[in-house]
Amino acid sequence: MKTGNVLILVLLLCSAIPLLAIRNEAEMDQRDSRITDNASFRPTSGETELAAFVEAAVAHAREVGKTQAMRDFMDLQGPWVQAETYIFAHDFNGTTLVLPYLSSAVGTDRTNMQDAEGRYINRDLQAIARNGSGYCHYLYRNPVTNQTQPKVSYVMSVDETWWLGSGIYLPVENSTQATCSSQQNQAAS
């Protein structure tokens, strides 16, 4: 290729890059505005915010559908993964559908997973989701610190086939005994 042709090609590519960036930025703004209607971008700090985060994720899943929502929830750079707070999802048969920090577990049955105290965490969380929604306190490995810490999760059913949850890690000195509770809600709506 002649030097003049290479120069023209480089100039064309350089002029196209800003246009692609503008287009991608517009697409991201459109995607983000759809998500921000349903999600808080601040990391959750308490149980009330945790419940709101999961409820927003359920609303998002119902709006965009299961396949798109699962892609969104697995995106480590997306709004549904906020450091150590993230959306996870399972179906009611026990299959893991979303687990952003452990993608190798997606598609596997994790109903027999136990916490450090021998509790079957996913069985407890699934039972809560079957009843609508609720909280569960347990011990779990923090993917950011790689330490086992007390955690509280809030879970909610999306429909009769699958459920979502998220959790926040608690300081060790604030740990409480492992407990789970559910509440009836409009999960089937």
trRosetta pair geometry for C-beta under 8 A, 3 or more apart (Angstrom, degrees):
i j d omega theta_ij theta_ji phi_ij phi_ji
1 5 5.0 -116 -180 85 95 125
1 6 5.4 113 120 -59 118 91
1 9 7.8 -11 170 -4 147 144
2 5 4.6 91 60 8 84 104
2 6 7.0 -150 95 -7 43 86
3 6 5.7 -55 -147 36 32 112
3 7 6.3 35 154 -21 65 106
4 7 5.7 -53 -149 35 30 113
4 8 6.5 31 153 -18 64 104
5 8 5.7 -52 -148 36 33 111
5 9 6.3 35 152 -20 65 106
6 9 5.6 -55 -149 37 31 113
6 10 6.3 33 153 -20 65 105
7 10 5.7 -52 -147 36 30 111
7 11 6.4 31 154 -18 63 106
8 11 5.7 -55 -148 38 31 112
8 12 6.3 32 153 -19 65 105
9 12 5.7 -53 -147 36 30 111
9 13 6.3 28 155 -16 64 107
10 13 5.8 -56 -147 39 30 110
10 14 6.2 30 155 -19 65 108
11 14 5.7 -55 -144 38 29 111
11 15 6.4 23 158 -15 64 107
12 15 6.0 -60 -148 38 29 105
12 16 6.3 26 154 -20 64 110
13 16 5.7 -59 -146 36 31 110
13 17 6.6 44 155 -36 65 97
14 17 6.0 -39 -151 12 32 116
15 18 7.1 -52 -168 30 38 101
15 19 7.3 31 144 -10 64 111
16 19 5.5 -63 -158 42 46 113
16 20 6.1 46 149 -22 78 104
17 20 5.7 -54 -147 37 32 110
17 21 6.3 33 154 -21 65 105
18 21 5.4 -53 -146 37 35 114
18 22 6.3 37 155 -21 67 102
19 22 5.7 -50 -148 34 32 111
19 23 6.4 31 152 -18 64 106
20 23 5.6 -55 -147 38 32 111
20 24 6.1 29 156 -16 68 107
21 24 5.8 -54 -142 41 29 108
21 25 6.0 33 155 -22 64 108
22 25 5.6 -54 -145 36 28 113
22 26 6.3 30 154 -20 63 105
23 26 5.8 -55 -151 35 30 111
23 27 6.5 29 151 -17 64 105
24 27 5.6 -52 -147 37 34 112
24 28 6.2 34 153 -19 67 105
25 28 5.7 -54 -146 38 31 110
25 29 6.2 35 152 -22 65 104
26 29 5.6 -49 -145 34 31 113
26 30 6.4 33 153 -19 63 104
27 30 5.7 -54 -150 36 31 111
27 31 6.3 29 152 -15 65 106
28 31 5.6 -54 -145 41 34 110
28 32 5.8 31 156 -17 68 110
29 32 5.7 -56 -138 42 27 109
29 33 6.1 28 159 -22 64 106
30 33 6.0 -53 -144 33 26 108
30 34 6.7 28 153 -19 59 104
31 34 5.8 -58 -157 33 31 112
31 35 6.5 20 151 -11 66 108
32 35 5.6 -58 -145 42 35 107
32 36 5.8 34 157 -22 71 108
32 79 7.2 117 -134 -33 80 131
33 36 5.7 -49 -133 38 31 109
33 37 6.8 47 158 -31 58 95
34 37 6.2 -49 -166 16 28 114
34 38 7.8 -3 148 6 56 107
34 63 7.8 -173 179 123 101 138
34 64 7.5 85 153 -70 131 121
35 38 6.1 -79 -165 48 41 96
35 39 5.3 -20 162 21 83 123
35 60 6.5 29 -128 -120 68 133
35 72 7.0 -180 -99 -161 123 136
35 78 7.5 -137 -132 -176 168 103
35 79 5.2 143 141 41 138 139
35 80 7.7 -108 -158 -41 128 91
36 39 6.2 -79 -113 57 33 80
36 41 6.8 -23 -113 -39 93 111
36 79 7.2 -158 -75 -104 67 172
38 56 4.3 140 161 -172 73 86
38 57 7.3 129 143 -70 117 25
38 59 4.8 -163 -136 89 117 112
38 60 4.3 159 109 -63 161 92
38 63 7.1 -144 -61 12 146 143
39 53 7.0 45 -145 -141 79 67
39 56 4.6 143 -89 138 52 138
39 57 6.9 59 -94 -67 103 66
39 60 6.7 9 -46 -51 103 137
39 79 5.1 122 107 132 149 128
39 80 6.7 -98 -122 -80 153 71
40 44 7.2 98 83 -76 129 81
40 49 6.8 -85 66 -163 162 97
40 52 6.4 49 -13 115 130 115
40 53 5.9 -81 40 -90 106 81
40 56 6.7 167 -5 -3 74 163
41 79 5.4 -70 -106 -140 84 110
41 82 7.5 159 -170 -96 47 125
42 45 7.8 -40 138 -18 109 100
42 49 7.7 -66 92 -164 106 139
42 82 7.7 62 132 -153 23 154
43 82 4.4 179 -98 145 76 126
43 83 5.9 -11 -102 32 135 114
43 85 5.4 136 -153 27 85 133
44 49 4.1 174 -143 117 87 109
44 50 4.7 114 160 -77 150 62
44 52 7.8 168 -112 58 116 91
44 53 5.0 -79 -62 -28 134 143
44 82 7.3 118 1 74 74 142
44 85 5.2 169 33 -154 97 162
44 166 7.3 103 19 126 150 131
44 168 5.6 -117 98 -71 104 125
45 49 5.9 47 39 41 62 150
45 168 7.3 126 -138 -141 17 155
46 49 5.2 91 55 16 73 100
46 50 6.8 -126 104 -9 36 94
46 168 7.6 -71 -87 41 8 166
47 50 5.2 -52 -143 35 33 119
47 51 6.4 36 157 -20 66 101
47 135 6.3 -5 -149 -103 122 142
47 152 6.2 -49 -94 122 98 144
47 154 6.9 127 -160 -58 75 122
47 168 7.8 -129 -78 32 51 127
48 51 5.9 -51 -153 33 30 110
48 52 6.6 29 149 -17 62 106
49 52 5.4 -54 -148 38 36 114
49 53 6.3 44 151 -26 67 103
50 53 5.6 -51 -150 31 31 115
50 54 6.7 24 154 -12 64 104
50 85 7.7 -126 -112 -144 87 125
50 152 7.1 140 60 105 176 100
50 153 7.8 -152 171 -149 135 31
50 154 4.8 139 129 3 105 127
50 166 6.1 -157 -162 93 86 103
50 167 7.1 28 -151 -128 133 26
50 168 5.5 -110 -85 -15 128 113
51 54 6.0 -57 -150 40 32 106
51 55 6.1 32 153 -19 67 109
51 133 7.5 91 -142 157 100 133
51 135 7.9 -61 -73 -69 103 97
51 154 4.7 -134 -87 -165 64 164
52 55 5.6 -54 -142 40 30 113
52 56 6.2 34 155 -21 64 105
53 56 5.8 -55 -151 35 27 111
53 57 6.6 27 150 -19 62 106
53 85 7.2 -30 166 161 170 124
53 87 7.8 -150 147 -73 99 90
53 154 7.9 119 60 61 91 127
53 166 5.5 -65 106 58 121 156
54 57 5.4 -53 -149 36 36 113
54 58 6.4 39 151 -20 67 101
54 87 7.2 142 -111 -115 66 91
54 133 7.6 149 112 -145 133 122
54 154 4.9 -147 2 101 149 106
54 155 6.9 -136 -159 -114 154 21
54 156 5.3 135 141 10 118 116
54 164 5.8 169 -157 111 90 105
54 165 6.1 -9 -120 -134 132 34
54 166 5.1 -156 -72 18 94 103
55 58 5.6 -49 -147 34 33 113
55 59 6.5 36 151 -18 63 103
55 156 6.5 67 -85 1 60 170
56 59 5.6 -51 -149 37 33 113
56 60 6.3 38 149 -22 64 104
57 60 5.4 -50 -147 35 33 115
57 61 6.4 36 152 -21 65 103
57 69 7.6 110 -179 -166 76 114
57 73 6.9 70 -154 -95 120 113
57 80 6.2 94 -108 -128 112 116
57 87 4.8 161 -133 -108 156 140
57 164 5.2 -152 112 152 123 157
57 166 7.1 129 -1 -31 151 122
58 61 5.7 -51 -147 35 32 112
58 62 6.4 29 154 -16 64 106
58 156 5.2 -62 -59 101 145 126
58 157 7.9 70 -127 96 130 30
58 158 5.4 -163 -139 -103 85 73
58 164 5.7 -159 -74 38 79 132
59 62 5.9 -56 -148 39 30 109
59 63 6.2 29 153 -21 64 110
60 63 5.7 -60 -148 37 29 111
60 64 6.1 -9 170 11 69 110
60 69 5.8 135 120 -120 90 105
60 72 6.9 -110 150 93 132 154
60 80 7.9 -135 71 -79 163 125
61 64 6.9 -69 -131 51 22 83
61 65 7.5 -68 -177 108 54 9
61 66 6.5 37 -170 -98 97 49
61 69 3.8 66 -112 -134 72 168
61 158 5.0 -59 104 -131 142 134
61 164 6.7 -174 -21 -42 150 139
62 158 6.5 -172 -60 -166 84 91
62 159 7.7 128 -98 -49 93 101
64 68 4.2 -100 147 90 113 130
64 69 5.4 145 75 -57 106 81
64 72 7.2 70 78 -13 156 141
65 68 5.2 74 67 22 88 102
65 69 6.5 -164 89 -10 38 97
66 69 5.8 -64 -141 40 24 111
66 70 6.2 24 163 -22 64 107
66 158 7.6 123 -96 123 90 154
66 162 6.9 102 -127 35 121 148
67 70 6.1 -56 -150 32 25 109
67 71 6.8 24 152 -15 61 104
68 71 5.7 -54 -154 35 35 112
68 72 6.3 35 150 -19 68 106
69 72 5.5 -55 -148 37 34 113
69 73 6.1 30 156 -18 68 108
70 73 5.8 -55 -142 39 30 109
70 74 6.3 27 158 -18 64 109
70 89 6.6 -108 -108 57 85 148
70 97 5.7 -91 -119 158 123 103
70 98 5.4 -150 -143 -69 76 108
71 74 6.0 -63 -149 38 28 108
71 75 6.8 42 151 -40 62 100
72 75 5.9 -46 -159 8 33 118
72 78 5.8 -170 -170 169 65 164
72 80 5.9 91 138 0 86 139
73 78 7.7 -110 -98 82 14 139
73 80 4.8 -81 -118 118 56 154
73 81 7.8 113 -173 -46 48 88
73 86 7.7 110 -175 173 80 88
73 87 4.4 -86 -142 85 111 121
73 88 7.8 152 165 -93 127 20
73 89 6.3 66 109 -11 165 120
73 98 4.4 1 108 -154 129 152
73 100 6.8 -129 145 -56 67 106
73 164 7.7 -132 -111 -129 153 117
74 98 5.6 -129 -64 -138 82 89
74 100 5.3 168 -143 -99 45 78
74 103 6.8 75 -156 -106 114 104
74 106 7.5 7 -105 -77 129 150
75 78 3.3 68 93 -13 120 121
75 80 7.0 89 56 45 88 100
75 81 6.7 -153 92 7 57 120
75 100 7.5 -47 53 -121 23 122
76 81 5.2 -73 -138 87 40 163
76 100 5.6 146 -83 179 74 117
76 101 7.7 100 -106 -80 109 62
77 81 7.5 17 -3 62 12 120
78 81 6.0 80 63 20 73 93
79 82 7.4 9 -173 -62 48 96
80 86 6.5 70 138 -154 71 67
80 87 4.5 -40 177 8 113 119
80 100 7.8 164 106 -50 95 143
81 85 7.9 159 -159 91 38 53
81 86 4.3 12 -118 -114 71 106
81 87 7.5 -93 -67 21 62 74
81 100 5.0 -127 -94 128 130 173
82 85 4.6 -15 71 70 97 98
82 86 6.9 -180 28 -74 58 60
83 144 5.9 18 175 -79 86 146
84 142 5.6 -10 -140 -161 135 96
84 143 6.4 168 -122 51 78 81
84 144 4.4 -83 -70 -3 104 126
84 145 7.6 0 -88 -5 141 87
84 168 7.7 91 107 -139 100 53
84 169 5.7 -32 136 0 141 121
85 166 6.0 50 -174 177 82 115
85 167 7.2 -148 -125 80 71 41
85 168 5.7 -5 -95 -93 110 75
86 100 5.0 -110 179 33 149 129
86 101 6.8 152 29 -18 161 100
86 166 6.4 -167 87 -129 28 96
87 98 6.2 -4 115 121 87 141
87 100 7.7 78 61 -21 63 117
87 164 5.7 -20 -165 -166 104 113
87 165 7.4 142 -154 76 58 33
87 166 5.3 -49 -95 -73 50 104
88 96 7.6 -46 -176 -151 102 94
88 98 5.5 -177 -150 97 40 86
88 99 5.2 31 -130 -97 103 68
88 100 7.6 -118 -87 2 72 78
88 164 7.1 149 80 -157 43 60
88 165 5.5 -23 63 67 89 84
88 166 6.9 147 13 -87 76 50
89 96 7.7 112 87 -168 54 54
89 97 4.2 -51 104 71 102 110
89 98 3.8 53 29 28 98 108
89 158 7.8 11 -138 -21 118 131
89 162 6.0 31 178 170 107 117
89 163 6.8 177 -147 91 70 41
89 164 4.9 -29 -95 -101 89 69
89 165 7.5 160 -85 20 44 67
90 94 6.7 -29 180 -158 120 23
90 95 6.4 159 -159 81 74 42
90 96 5.5 -42 -102 -105 85 45
90 97 5.9 173 -103 7 23 90
90 110 7.4 -111 -107 52 128 102
90 122 6.5 116 -66 -156 169 114
90 125 7.6 99 27 103 137 119
90 126 6.5 -73 93 -86 136 101
90 162 6.7 -177 97 -150 36 81
90 163 6.1 -11 62 59 78 85
91 94 7.2 -27 76 33 75 25
91 95 4.8 11 35 53 107 95
91 97 6.0 97 -33 -44 81 119
91 161 5.8 -33 -146 161 98 75
91 162 4.5 -53 -106 -94 62 87
91 163 7.9 131 -124 15 21 69
92 126 6.6 130 -130 -159 62 111
92 129 7.8 -144 -93 101 90 120
92 130 6.9 99 -128 -86 117 96
92 160 7.3 -52 -4 162 150 53
92 161 6.2 -130 12 -162 105 29
92 162 6.7 -129 -20 -84 76 34
92 163 7.0 84 -68 -10 80 103
93 109 7.7 -77 128 -108 81 105
94 109 4.5 36 122 -145 114 93
94 110 7.0 -175 173 46 85 47
94 111 3.9 -49 -138 -40 123 119
94 122 7.1 90 -143 134 78 131
94 126 7.3 -33 -93 -78 63 159
95 107 6.5 -18 -168 -150 108 27
95 108 7.1 155 -144 84 67 18
95 109 5.8 -50 -88 -85 55 65
96 99 5.4 -16 178 -19 126 122
96 105 5.0 -12 83 137 162 93
96 106 5.5 -115 111 -112 99 38
96 107 6.8 -39 69 18 82 25
96 108 5.6 3 28 60 112 69
96 109 7.5 -178 -8 -100 81 17
96 110 5.1 43 -48 3 116 119
97 106 6.6 30 -173 -145 17 88
97 162 6.2 8 -8 -144 156 135
98 106 6.8 25 -94 -107 22 109
98 164 7.7 3 51 -120 133 85
99 102 4.7 -33 130 64 119 89
99 103 6.9 -176 82 -84 78 33
99 105 5.0 -19 60 73 149 118
99 106 6.0 -162 32 -64 90 78
100 103 7.1 -2 -156 -65 27 83
101 143 3.9 -16 172 -137 164 165
102 105 4.5 27 128 5 108 119
102 106 8.0 159 108 -27 68 74
102 143 7.6 -137 -38 -98 90 130
103 106 5.5 -27 -165 0 54 117
105 108 5.2 -89 -164 41 57 121
105 110 6.2 26 -174 -59 119 133
109 112 7.5 50 127 7 94 91
110 113 4.5 3 177 -21 89 124
110 122 5.3 124 109 -31 87 161
111 120 7.0 20 165 -178 63 117
111 122 5.1 -121 -116 95 43 121
111 123 5.6 77 -169 -67 85 82
111 126 7.2 -20 -117 -6 97 149
112 120 6.6 -57 -138 -129 33 109
113 120 7.1 110 72 -149 48 62
113 121 5.9 -45 100 43 97 102
113 122 5.5 70 46 -3 105 114
114 117 8.0 -132 169 72 96 46
114 118 5.2 -16 -175 -145 133 34
114 119 6.2 141 -154 66 76 34
114 120 5.8 -45 -94 -86 73 51
114 121 7.0 142 -136 -8 24 86
115 118 7.2 -47 66 21 65 18
115 119 4.9 -1 32 53 107 92
115 121 5.2 95 -42 -54 99 113
115 138 4.7 -156 -57 171 162 110
115 139 4.4 129 174 61 120 80
115 140 6.1 -70 -120 -70 105 64
115 178 7.3 165 69 -106 151 146
116 139 4.3 -50 27 98 107 144
116 148 5.4 80 -48 -178 139 151
117 138 7.5 -135 34 -154 114 79
117 139 6.1 116 -8 17 96 123
117 178 6.1 -152 55 -14 153 147
119 124 6.6 0 165 -24 111 139
119 138 5.7 -127 77 -129 139 118
119 178 5.8 -149 -34 156 159 159
120 123 3.9 22 121 21 118 123
120 124 6.4 145 91 -19 70 86
121 124 5.9 -64 -156 37 30 109
121 125 6.2 22 155 -15 69 109
121 136 7.5 136 -154 130 75 140
121 138 5.3 155 -109 128 104 171
121 140 7.1 78 -110 -81 161 109
122 125 5.5 -51 -138 41 37 111
122 126 5.9 40 159 -21 68 106
123 126 5.9 -55 -145 37 26 110
123 127 6.4 29 154 -21 62 106
124 127 5.8 -56 -151 34 29 112
124 128 6.6 29 152 -18 63 104
124 136 5.3 127 129 -135 119 148
124 138 7.4 144 63 -57 149 137
124 180 4.7 -152 180 -64 117 164
125 128 5.7 -54 -153 34 33 112
125 129 6.4 31 151 -17 66 106
125 136 5.7 -113 -84 20 73 153
125 153 6.3 -20 -108 98 119 139
125 155 4.9 121 -169 -39 91 158
125 163 7.7 176 143 108 92 135
125 165 5.9 -46 -167 -51 129 163
125 180 7.7 -126 -73 -131 46 134
126 129 5.6 -55 -146 39 34 111
126 130 6.3 41 153 -25 66 102
126 155 7.9 -85 -74 150 26 161
126 163 6.8 155 -122 41 60 144
127 130 5.7 -48 -148 29 32 115
127 131 6.9 20 154 -9 60 106
127 180 7.6 76 75 135 112 145
127 182 7.2 -122 123 -41 75 142
128 131 6.0 -69 -160 42 32 104
128 133 7.0 19 152 -175 95 22
128 134 4.2 -120 -163 57 115 109
128 135 7.7 -153 -152 39 154 17
128 136 6.1 -133 -29 -44 153 114
128 155 5.2 105 92 63 117 118
128 180 5.9 -118 -62 177 123 112
128 181 7.4 69 -118 98 115 23
128 182 4.1 -175 -141 -84 71 107
129 132 7.6 -135 -162 75 31 16
129 133 7.0 24 -114 -97 52 45
129 155 4.6 -73 -66 138 97 117
129 156 6.3 114 -124 179 84 6
129 157 4.5 122 175 -62 88 79
129 163 3.5 22 -168 -136 153 161
129 165 7.4 -96 -69 -57 120 107
129 182 8.0 -119 -29 -121 21 124
129 187 7.6 140 -174 -138 64 150
130 157 6.8 90 -88 -65 24 132
130 163 7.9 -79 -50 -54 51 146
131 134 6.9 9 80 -9 112 126
131 182 4.0 79 79 139 132 149
131 183 7.5 133 124 58 107 15
131 184 6.4 -84 165 -84 82 63
132 156 7.1 -24 153 -137 52 72
132 157 6.6 -89 -134 18 22 107
132 182 6.3 128 53 172 84 104
132 183 6.0 -82 87 97 127 51
132 184 4.5 135 -22 -141 155 33
132 185 4.1 138 179 26 121 75
132 186 7.8 69 -144 17 110 21
132 187 4.5 -160 -133 -22 59 124
133 154 6.9 22 179 178 100 87
133 155 6.4 -167 -142 96 63 51
133 156 3.9 -1 -103 -101 109 84
133 157 7.2 -125 -65 9 72 68
133 182 6.7 151 89 -154 26 78
133 183 5.9 -26 75 61 76 84
133 185 5.0 1 15 13 112 135
133 187 6.4 169 -35 -73 88 112
134 154 7.2 -146 117 -143 21 66
134 155 6.7 -12 58 55 58 80
134 180 6.9 84 121 176 122 75
134 181 5.1 -136 -172 105 127 55
134 182 3.4 -123 -15 -111 149 45
134 183 5.2 140 -82 5 92 71
135 152 5.9 -5 -168 -176 108 103
135 153 7.0 156 -152 82 56 44
135 154 5.4 -30 -94 -94 70 72
135 180 7.1 -163 104 -143 53 51
135 181 5.9 11 57 53 81 85
136 152 7.0 165 82 -153 39 58
136 153 5.3 -13 58 58 90 91
136 155 7.2 8 5 1 112 111
136 178 7.8 13 176 -170 79 81
136 179 7.2 -152 -144 102 51 45
136 180 3.8 2 -112 -109 91 93
136 181 7.6 176 -79 21 58 49
137 150 6.6 -2 -172 -173 97 99
137 151 7.2 165 -150 86 52 44
137 152 4.9 -24 -95 -97 74 81
137 176 5.5 -30 175 76 166 102
137 177 7.3 91 96 97 132 37
137 178 5.3 -158 100 -131 83 44
137 179 5.1 31 37 42 109 70
137 180 7.3 -149 26 -67 59 55
138 150 7.6 167 96 -150 23 59
138 151 6.0 -24 70 63 68 90
138 153 7.5 -19 28 7 103 106
138 178 5.0 51 -100 -130 59 111
138 180 8.0 13 -46 -63 102 99
139 148 5.4 33 170 173 107 104
139 149 7.0 178 -148 90 72 21
139 150 6.0 -48 -96 -95 67 46
139 151 6.8 116 -133 14 19 89
139 178 7.2 -70 -14 -78 78 117
140 148 6.9 -172 102 -144 13 70
140 149 7.0 -33 65 60 60 66
140 151 4.4 -27 30 10 111 145
140 167 7.1 62 44 102 151 159
140 169 7.7 -121 69 -99 96 91
141 146 6.7 -6 -176 -155 103 40
141 147 7.1 173 -145 92 65 19
141 148 5.4 -43 -86 -87 61 65
141 149 7.8 94 -131 15 21 74
142 145 4.4 24 92 41 127 96
142 146 6.8 -70 79 -18 75 15
142 147 5.5 0 37 58 109 69
142 148 7.6 173 -1 -104 78 15
142 149 5.0 25 -35 15 116 123
142 151 7.8 170 -76 -74 82 116
142 169 5.1 21 -97 -89 119 155
143 146 7.3 25 -153 -76 25 57
145 149 7.2 61 62 -30 135 130
145 169 7.9 178 18 146 125 172
149 169 4.6 42 101 -159 139 112
149 170 6.7 175 156 56 103 56
149 171 7.9 -58 -160 -128 118 16
149 172 6.3 -102 -135 -70 81 79
149 175 8.0 -150 -179 -84 63 114
150 169 7.1 119 80 -163 53 62
150 170 4.3 -42 92 60 105 110
150 171 7.9 -5 48 77 110 25
150 172 6.6 139 3 -112 101 44
150 174 7.2 -140 65 87 142 71
150 175 3.6 171 -44 -116 150 97
150 176 6.9 116 -166 28 146 57
151 167 4.7 41 172 160 111 135
151 168 6.9 170 -152 84 72 33
151 169 5.3 -40 -98 -102 83 58
151 170 6.6 -174 -91 6 27 85
152 167 6.0 173 88 -151 37 88
152 168 6.0 -9 58 56 85 80
152 170 6.4 62 -9 -38 96 118
153 165 5.0 35 173 170 116 123
153 166 6.6 179 -145 94 80 27
153 167 3.5 -48 -87 -82 79 105
154 165 6.3 177 88 -148 42 79
154 166 6.3 -8 54 59 84 73
154 167 7.3 160 11 -89 59 56
155 163 5.7 44 177 155 106 121
155 164 6.8 177 -148 94 67 41
155 165 3.6 -31 -95 -89 82 111
156 163 6.5 -177 93 -158 32 91
156 164 6.0 -14 61 62 79 84
156 165 7.2 147 14 -84 60 63
156 185 7.1 -35 -137 60 106 142
156 187 6.3 -163 -177 -109 80 102
157 160 7.4 34 173 -86 132 28
157 162 7.5 145 -155 99 69 35
157 163 4.5 -55 -104 -98 54 97
157 187 4.0 57 62 -174 104 131
157 188 7.5 3 101 -63 126 58
158 161 7.7 -44 74 64 100 74
158 162 5.2 -4 40 86 118 84
158 163 6.1 -172 -1 -103 77 34
158 164 6.0 74 -51 -13 103 100
158 187 7.8 -10 2 -170 5 85
159 162 6.7 32 49 41 77 70
159 187 7.8 168 -100 154 24 81
159 188 6.9 75 -140 -130 57 54
160 188 6.9 33 -54 -115 87 95
170 174 5.0 -116 170 87 108 107
170 175 6.0 139 99 -89 123 59
170 176 7.8 -13 106 6 169 83
171 174 4.6 73 64 14 89 105
171 175 7.7 -120 98 -40 50 71
172 175 5.7 -20 -162 -26 41 116
176 179 7.0 -45 123 10 113 110
186 189 4.1 6 160 -13 105 127
